[in-house]
């Protein structure tokens, strides 16, 4: 695609307490190897750190950077506010702790042109800065950690159910009403479901890579994955038929381990075979996942795996039906492609 035909691009960023990574993340956007016009719209939640100050500095330093308020602090509301404030036909979603590879936007625009997709995305390339974060990154990019999700573990370019973050045609976002603001989490999966339901194509390509910084401690990781599980169950109730066996593995493991502990404590020690088998499995699985990492990171991988599995499964199992009912009440029918 010749440079003079490159479409203008809007990059939208929902941010909340991102002082650690925001400046670097925006730098990775502004330094993209892309000859088309570019703008960055940062939706500012009610941060309690220096995020707003850093964002103001970025606005002063580069006229391509703009900000909009997001008083609720909720991610889907931030994304919709940024979409509304942006103006270009291609919309790229980036988080405040995501680092785009240098040719990310150019590659995404080319793939959209080649495939006709309404949304293209690639790999969530988790990278850590210390032993714990490196352990989480290894867990998040291994099949024992996250199953066969291509945007975590890689794979061949192909149509997909969902992709990490995403590069969208503005027309599809406007036609479908943007993100559903009732989905505090899992809003990407839910939007991609509606795009596919309306006849659109979601395209995964390993050519697209976004570096991701994992949560800095066990508590933060547990909260993240509990919310993932909680909201993935809401999606399953909201969109009937959207669940598959991969999503049931963690809840099943939680139930089996809990039952094993109860039986082992109250009936027979043989019941402890189940939790012991799980510990053995994640310990063995952490060996290939930790290949090439320092010893301090390798020994932390089983803890990262257990935190992810148990928190996701617990969140899924305890997701209240009332939450799904509230979300279902907000349902809007998908608009067919072309309307």
Secondary structure by P-SEA (a helix, b strand, c coil): cccccccbbbbbbbbccccccaaaaaaaaaacccccbbbbbbbbcccccaaaaaaaaaaaacccbbbbbbccccaaaaaaaaaaaccccbbbbbcccbbbccaaaaaaaaaaaaccccbbbbbcccccccaaaaaaaaaaaccccccccccccccccccccccccccccaaaaaaacccccccccaaaaaaaaaaaaabbbbbbbccbbbbbbccccaaaaaaaaaaaaaaaaaaaaacccccccccaaaaaaaaaaaaaaaaaaccccccaaaaaaaaaaaaaaaccccccccaaaaaaaaaaaaaaaaaaaaaaaaccaaaaaaaaaaccccccccc
